[in-house]
Amino acid sequence: MGRAYKVEGGWRLKGRVKVSGAKNAALPLMASSLLVKGPVVLENVPHVKDVETFSLLLGGMGVKCEWISPSTLKIDASSLREVKAPHELVRAMRAGILVLGPLVGRMGEAQVSFPGGCAIGARPVDQHLKGLELLGAEIKVERGYIYAKAKKLKGTRIYLDVPTVTGTENLLMASVFAEGETAIENAALEPEVVDLAKALKEMGAEIEGEGTPTIKVRGVKELRPITHRVIPDRIEGGTFLIASALTKGNVVVEGLEIGHLEALISKLTESGVLFQRENEGLRVSSHSRPRAVDVRTAPYPGFPTDLQPQFMVLMSVAQGLSVITETIFENRFLHVNELNRLGAKIKVQGQNAIVEGVPNLTGAPVMSTDLRASAALVLAGLVAEGETLVGGIEHLERGYENFKKKLQELGAHIEEVEIDENH
């Protein structure tokens, strides 16, 4: 038996919803605690599967992780002894690769399984390895593991061929103890990278240029324990903005960092969605069928690939024809077939999805393949006539905290059911 969400379409979302802390900021911050001999306290941490898996990964290395309040995690790596990140945990979650940099930085060695996670494309880690080699580490890859060793890392210039987010984070953490100065060029600009740099600076690291294409790090001898608040989850926030627009709802999304979502907000505005800033958050409402607009995903501050599947749902019921171009992952149209089962008219040609808006979708059983696709299919269920059964919801739980409950509180008709996966 498998778990699924049963969604009854046709209900407008109304009310207020609070955005959780960002999973993609929390995981690198958890990894950074490996650099500190003492307790690091992280506030506003989301209770999601990836955070749980990362805690297990750290626990296996002799690191103490404990929840000291519902959203506060205390991590103490004073007794870090193990430098191996095992296959069964990294396989479940790509972000496991984030322990590579800090382990080499603090312990001089690491043994990390090649990463897993969602089924969307290759996501190679070659930039991480190239950067570590430039810092002076010896790297071997055999039997599915990355072995890294370094007597002493030395500051250097690292040019990233692509502005990889986890690569930038890994090399940032590896270089805080490297002798001299390191420059990471063509660095990722994402808010999660900036949040990590901010936390490392609070710990005593010397970093400048985070949020720009060149980050400079001057090596220090040690870092001190800190308390740090994780930034809000812009992808979760964006998902709720789209959900409200889709259902012609009226929702205030609270705790959002609006500046992190400018690309999405401008595209939603172009499609006819109304926004109003309020004290606590952003009110999003819509009274008419959305207009079709074209979207091209790009690294931050461009349109986020992590919101592409959800935005495609909005375009599937828009007035007119839109083209959605995916430039980040080569395999991120796995939700298209499922949306077409609900009556959408979407054709994929290479990295483009051509979406011909239809007046409405019709409920049917669908299966999700990855984290953001599962959110998109739930959103489709909110507007599809009748009942939609979304299977594969364990993907959703990797990155969304209390998604079902938050939707229910906004008036969505959604419940969890068991399904026979063989039928």
C-alpha positions as CSV (number, residue, x, y, z in Angstrom):
1,M,0.0,0.0,0.0
2,G,1.1,3.5,-0.7
3,R,0.1,6.9,0.7
4,A,-1.6,9.5,-1.4
5,Y,-3.5,12.8,-1.2
6,K,-7.1,12.9,-2.2
7,V,-7.9,16.4,-3.4
8,E,-11.4,17.7,-4.2
9,G,-11.1,20.6,-6.6
10,G,-13.1,23.8,-6.9
11,W,-12.5,25.5,-3.5
12,R,-11.0,29.0,-3.3
13,L,-8.2,29.4,-0.9
14,K,-8.8,32.1,1.7
15,G,-7.0,33.1,4.9
16,R,-3.4,33.4,6.1
17,V,-0.5,31.0,5.9
18,K,2.9,31.2,7.5
19,V,6.0,30.2,5.5
20,S,8.4,27.8,7.2
21,G,12.2,28.1,7.3
22,A,14.0,27.2,4.1
23,K,15.1,23.5,3.8
24,N,17.7,24.6,1.3
25,A,19.2,27.0,3.8
26,A,18.9,24.7,6.8
27,L,20.8,21.8,5.3
28,P,24.1,23.8,4.5
29,L,23.8,25.5,7.9
30,M,23.6,22.0,9.5
31,A,26.7,21.0,7.6
32,S,28.5,24.1,8.7
33,S,28.1,23.0,12.4
34,L,30.8,20.4,11.6
35,L,33.3,23.3,11.5
36,V,32.6,24.2,15.1
37,K,33.7,22.6,18.4
38,G,30.6,23.5,20.4
39,P,26.9,23.9,20.1
40,V,25.3,25.6,17.0
41,V,21.7,26.5,17.6
42,L,19.5,26.9,14.4
43,E,16.1,28.6,14.8
44,N,13.2,28.4,12.3
45,V,14.2,25.0,11.0
46,P,11.5,23.1,9.1
47,H,10.4,19.6,10.2
48,V,10.9,17.9,6.8
49,K,12.3,14.6,5.8
50,D,15.5,16.0,4.4
51,V,16.3,17.7,7.7
52,E,15.6,14.4,9.6
53,T,17.8,12.5,7.2
54,F,20.6,15.1,7.6
55,S,20.3,14.8,11.4
56,L,20.8,11.0,11.1
57,L,23.8,11.6,8.8
58,L,25.4,13.9,11.4
59,G,24.5,11.5,14.2
60,G,26.4,8.7,12.5
61,M,29.5,10.9,12.6
62,G,29.3,11.3,16.4
63,V,27.5,14.7,16.2
64,K,24.7,15.4,18.7
65,C,21.5,16.8,17.2
66,E,18.5,17.6,19.3
67,W,15.3,19.6,18.9
68,I,15.1,22.0,21.8
69,S,11.8,23.5,20.6
70,P,9.5,22.6,17.7
71,S,11.6,24.6,15.2
72,T,14.9,25.0,17.0
73,L,17.7,22.5,16.4
74,K,20.9,22.3,18.5
75,I,23.9,20.6,16.9
76,D,27.1,19.9,18.7
77,A,30.0,18.6,16.7
78,S,32.5,18.7,19.6
79,S,32.8,15.0,19.5
80,L,33.0,14.6,15.7
81,R,34.9,11.4,15.0
82,E,33.6,9.8,11.8
83,V,34.5,11.2,8.4
84,K,32.3,8.8,6.4
85,A,28.8,9.8,5.0
86,P,27.2,6.4,4.1
87,H,25.5,5.6,0.9
88,E,22.0,4.8,2.4
89,L,21.7,8.3,3.8
90,V,23.3,10.4,1.0
91,R,21.4,8.3,-1.6
92,A,18.1,9.5,-0.1
93,M,19.1,13.2,-0.3
94,R,21.6,15.0,-2.5
95,A,22.4,17.6,0.1
96,G,24.4,14.9,1.9
97,I,27.3,16.0,-0.3
98,L,27.4,19.2,1.8
99,V,29.4,17.4,4.5
100,L,32.3,17.0,2.1
101,G,33.7,20.6,2.4
102,P,33.5,21.0,6.1
103,L,34.9,17.5,6.8
104,V,38.0,18.2,4.6
105,G,38.2,21.6,6.2
106,R,38.2,20.5,9.8
107,M,39.3,16.8,9.8
108,G,41.6,16.8,6.7
109,E,39.7,13.9,5.2
110,A,36.2,12.8,4.1
111,Q,34.5,9.8,2.5
112,V,31.2,10.7,1.0
113,S,28.9,8.6,-1.2
114,F,27.8,10.0,-4.5
115,P,24.5,11.9,-3.9
116,G,20.9,10.9,-4.7
117,G,17.7,12.9,-4.1
118,C,15.1,13.7,-6.8
119,A,15.0,12.0,-10.2
120,I,15.7,15.3,-12.1
121,G,18.8,14.9,-14.2
122,A,22.5,14.4,-13.6
123,R,23.4,17.3,-11.2
124,P,27.1,16.5,-11.3
125,V,29.4,17.3,-8.4
126,D,32.5,17.8,-10.6
127,Q,32.7,21.5,-9.7
128,H,32.9,20.6,-5.9
129,L,35.7,18.1,-6.6
130,K,37.6,20.5,-8.9
131,G,37.5,23.2,-6.3
132,L,38.7,20.9,-3.5
133,E,41.6,19.8,-5.6
134,L,42.6,23.4,-6.3
135,L,42.5,24.0,-2.5
136,G,45.1,21.2,-2.2
137,A,42.9,18.1,-1.5
138,E,43.6,14.7,-3.1
139,I,40.5,13.3,-4.6
140,K,39.7,9.7,-5.5
141,V,36.4,8.3,-6.7
142,E,35.9,4.6,-6.4
143,R,33.0,2.2,-5.8
144,G,30.5,5.1,-5.6
145,Y,32.4,7.0,-2.9
146,I,34.4,10.2,-3.0
147,Y,37.6,10.0,-1.0
148,A,39.2,13.3,-0.1
149,K,42.4,13.9,1.8
150,A,44.3,17.0,2.6
151,K,47.1,17.8,5.1
152,K,46.5,21.5,4.9
153,L,44.2,23.4,2.5
154,K,45.7,26.5,0.9
155,G,43.8,29.5,-0.4
156,T,43.5,29.8,-4.2
157,R,41.3,31.1,-7.0
158,I,38.5,28.8,-8.0
159,Y,36.4,29.5,-11.1
160,L,33.1,27.5,-11.2
161,D,32.1,26.5,-14.7
162,V,28.5,26.8,-13.6
163,P,27.2,28.8,-10.6
164,T,26.3,25.6,-8.6
165,V,24.6,26.3,-5.3
166,T,25.8,23.3,-3.3
167,G,29.2,23.6,-5.0
168,T,29.6,27.2,-3.8
169,E,28.4,26.2,-0.3
170,N,30.8,23.3,-0.1
171,L,33.8,25.3,-1.2
172,L,32.9,28.2,1.1
173,M,32.9,25.8,4.1
174,A,36.1,24.1,3.0
175,S,37.9,27.3,2.6
176,V,37.2,29.0,5.9
177,F,40.2,27.2,7.5
178,A,42.4,27.3,4.3
179,E,45.7,29.2,4.7
180,G,45.6,32.6,3.0
181,E,42.9,33.9,0.7
182,T,40.4,32.0,-1.5
183,A,38.4,33.6,-4.3
184,I,35.3,31.6,-5.5
185,E,34.4,33.1,-8.9
186,N,31.1,32.6,-10.8
187,A,29.7,31.8,-7.4
188,A,26.0,31.1,-6.9
189,L,24.0,34.2,-5.8
190,E,21.1,32.4,-4.1
191,P,19.8,33.7,-0.8
192,E,20.6,30.4,0.8
193,V,24.3,30.8,-0.1
194,V,24.1,34.4,1.4
195,D,22.5,33.0,4.6
196,L,25.3,30.4,5.0
197,A,28.0,33.0,4.5
198,K,26.2,35.2,7.1
199,A,26.2,32.4,9.6
200,L,29.9,31.5,9.0
201,K,30.8,35.2,9.5
202,E,28.9,35.2,12.8
203,M,31.1,32.2,13.7
204,G,34.2,34.2,13.0
205,A,34.9,33.4,9.4
206,E,36.3,36.2,7.2
207,I,34.1,36.4,4.1
208,E,33.2,39.1,1.7
209,G,31.2,39.4,-1.5
210,E,28.5,36.9,-0.7
211,G,25.5,37.5,-3.0
212,T,27.9,38.6,-5.8
213,P,29.7,36.5,-8.4
214,T,33.0,36.6,-6.5
215,I,33.2,35.5,-2.9
216,K,36.5,36.0,-1.0
217,V,37.4,34.0,2.1
218,R,40.4,34.7,4.3
219,G,41.3,31.6,6.3
220,V,41.0,31.7,10.1
221,K,42.1,29.2,12.8
222,E,38.8,28.3,14.4
223,L,35.1,29.2,14.5
224,R,32.9,29.8,17.6
225,P,29.4,28.5,18.4
226,I,26.4,30.7,17.4
227,T,22.6,30.9,17.4
228,H,21.3,31.7,13.9
229,R,17.8,32.0,12.4
230,V,17.2,30.2,9.1
231,I,15.7,32.4,6.3
232,P,12.1,31.8,5.1
233,D,11.5,29.2,2.4
234,R,11.0,31.2,-0.8
235,I,10.0,28.1,-2.7
236,E,7.3,27.2,-0.2
237,G,6.2,30.8,-0.2
238,G,6.1,30.9,-4.0
239,T,4.1,27.6,-4.1
240,F,1.4,29.3,-1.9
241,L,1.4,32.4,-4.0
242,I,0.7,30.3,-7.1
243,A,-1.9,28.2,-5.2
244,S,-3.9,31.3,-4.3
245,A,-3.7,32.7,-7.8
246,L,-4.7,29.3,-9.3
247,T,-7.9,29.0,-7.1
248,K,-8.9,32.6,-7.6
249,G,-8.3,32.9,-3.9
250,N,-7.4,35.6,-1.4
251,V,-4.5,34.6,0.8
252,V,-2.0,36.5,3.0
253,V,1.4,34.7,2.8
254,E,3.2,35.6,6.1
255,G,6.9,35.6,6.9
256,L,8.0,35.9,3.3
257,E,11.1,37.6,2.2
258,I,9.5,39.4,-0.8
259,G,12.8,40.4,-2.3
260,H,13.7,36.7,-2.8
261,L,10.7,36.2,-5.1
262,E,10.8,39.1,-7.4
263,A,11.0,37.0,-10.6
264,L,7.9,35.0,-9.7
265,I,5.9,38.0,-8.5
266,S,6.6,39.9,-11.7
267,K,5.5,36.9,-13.8
268,L,2.4,36.5,-11.7
269,T,1.6,40.2,-12.0
270,E,2.0,39.9,-15.8
271,S,-0.5,37.1,-15.8
272,G,-3.1,39.3,-14.0
273,V,-2.6,38.3,-10.3
274,L,-3.0,41.1,-7.7
275,F,-0.5,41.7,-4.9
276,Q,-0.8,44.0,-1.8
277,R,1.9,44.3,0.9
278,E,0.6,44.1,4.4
279,N,2.3,44.3,7.8
280,E,2.6,40.6,8.3
281,G,3.1,39.6,4.7
282,L,1.9,39.6,1.1
283,R,-1.8,39.4,0.1
284,V,-2.3,37.6,-3.2
285,S,-5.6,37.5,-5.0
286,S,-7.0,36.8,-8.4
287,H,-10.5,37.3,-9.8
288,S,-10.2,36.1,-13.4
289,R,-8.6,33.5,-15.6
290,P,-4.8,34.0,-15.7
291,R,-3.2,35.4,-18.9
292,A,-0.5,33.1,-20.6
293,V,3.0,34.4,-20.0
294,D,6.4,32.8,-21.1
295,V,8.9,31.8,-18.5
296,R,12.5,30.8,-18.6
297,T,14.2,29.3,-15.6
298,A,17.6,30.7,-14.6
299,P,19.9,30.8,-11.6
300,Y,19.0,33.4,-8.9
301,P,17.8,36.2,-9.3
302,G,16.1,34.6,-12.3
303,F,12.9,32.5,-12.3
304,P,13.5,29.5,-10.0
305,T,13.5,26.0,-11.5
306,D,12.0,24.9,-8.2
307,L,8.8,26.8,-9.0
308,Q,8.6,25.8,-12.7
309,P,6.3,22.8,-12.2
310,Q,3.9,24.8,-10.0
311,F,3.8,27.8,-12.5
312,M,3.1,25.3,-15.3
313,V,-0.1,24.3,-13.6
314,L,-1.2,28.0,-13.6
315,M,-0.3,28.3,-17.3
316,S,-2.2,25.1,-18.1
317,V,-5.5,26.8,-17.2
318,A,-4.4,30.3,-18.6
319,Q,-5.9,32.1,-21.5
320,G,-3.6,31.6,-24.5
321,L,-0.4,29.8,-25.3
322,S,2.8,30.0,-23.1
323,V,6.3,28.6,-23.5
324,I,8.1,27.4,-20.4
325,T,11.9,27.0,-20.9
326,E,13.9,24.9,-18.4
327,T,17.6,25.8,-18.5
328,I,18.8,24.3,-15.2
329,F,17.8,20.6,-15.1
330,E,17.6,18.5,-18.3
331,N,14.9,16.2,-16.9
332,R,12.4,18.6,-15.2
333,F,9.3,17.9,-17.2
334,L,8.3,14.6,-15.6
335,H,5.1,16.2,-14.3
336,V,3.9,17.0,-17.9
337,N,2.4,13.6,-18.6
338,E,0.5,13.6,-15.3
339,L,-0.9,17.1,-16.0
340,N,-2.0,16.0,-19.4
341,R,-3.8,13.1,-17.7
342,L,-5.8,15.8,-15.9
343,G,-6.7,17.4,-19.3
344,A,-3.9,19.9,-19.7
345,K,-2.5,20.4,-23.3
346,I,1.3,20.5,-22.9
347,K,3.9,19.4,-25.5
348,V,7.6,19.1,-24.6
349,Q,10.2,20.0,-27.3
350,G,13.7,19.7,-25.9
351,Q,14.0,22.2,-23.1
352,N,10.7,23.9,-23.9
353,A,7.2,23.0,-22.8
354,I,4.5,24.5,-25.0
355,V,1.4,25.0,-22.8
356,E,-2.0,25.6,-24.5
357,G,-4.3,26.9,-21.8
358,V,-7.6,25.0,-21.3
359,P,-10.7,26.3,-19.5
360,N,-10.4,23.6,-16.8
361,L,-8.7,20.4,-15.6
362,T,-10.5,17.2,-14.6
363,G,-9.6,15.0,-11.6
364,A,-7.8,11.7,-12.1
365,P,-5.2,9.5,-10.4
366,V,-1.7,10.9,-10.9
367,M,1.8,9.9,-9.6
368,S,4.6,12.3,-8.6
369,T,8.2,11.7,-9.3
370,D,10.0,14.4,-7.4
371,L,9.5,17.0,-4.7
372,R,8.3,20.0,-6.7
373,A,6.3,18.0,-9.2
374,S,4.4,16.5,-6.3
375,A,3.5,20.0,-5.1
376,A,2.4,20.9,-8.6
377,L,0.1,17.9,-8.9
378,V,-1.5,18.8,-5.6
379,L,-2.0,22.4,-6.9
380,A,-3.6,21.0,-10.1
381,G,-6.0,18.9,-7.9
382,L,-7.1,22.1,-6.2
383,V,-8.6,23.4,-9.5
384,A,-9.4,20.2,-11.3
385,E,-13.2,19.3,-11.4
386,G,-14.0,16.4,-9.2
387,E,-11.4,14.3,-7.3
388,T,-7.6,14.0,-7.9
389,L,-5.6,11.3,-6.3
390,V,-1.9,12.3,-6.0
391,G,0.4,9.3,-5.3
392,G,4.1,9.5,-4.3
393,I,3.5,12.1,-1.5
394,E,6.7,11.0,0.3
395,H,8.5,13.2,-2.2
396,L,6.5,16.2,-1.0
397,E,7.4,15.5,2.6
398,R,11.1,15.8,1.8
399,G,10.7,19.6,1.4
400,Y,7.3,20.9,2.6
401,E,6.4,21.2,6.3
402,N,2.8,20.5,7.1
403,F,1.7,21.1,3.5
404,K,-1.6,19.3,3.8
405,K,-2.5,21.0,7.1
406,K,-1.6,24.5,5.7
407,L,-3.8,24.0,2.7
408,Q,-6.6,22.7,4.8
409,E,-6.4,25.8,7.0
410,L,-6.9,27.9,3.8
411,G,-10.0,25.9,2.9
412,A,-8.7,23.3,0.6
413,H,-10.4,19.9,0.6
414,I,-7.5,17.5,0.9
415,E,-6.9,14.3,2.9
416,E,-4.5,11.5,3.1
417,V,-5.6,8.1,1.9
418,E,-3.9,4.7,1.3
419,I,-3.8,3.4,-2.3
420,D,-2.8,0.1,-3.8
421,E,0.2,1.0,-5.9
422,N,-0.1,-2.0,-8.1
423,H,-3.3,-0.7,-9.7
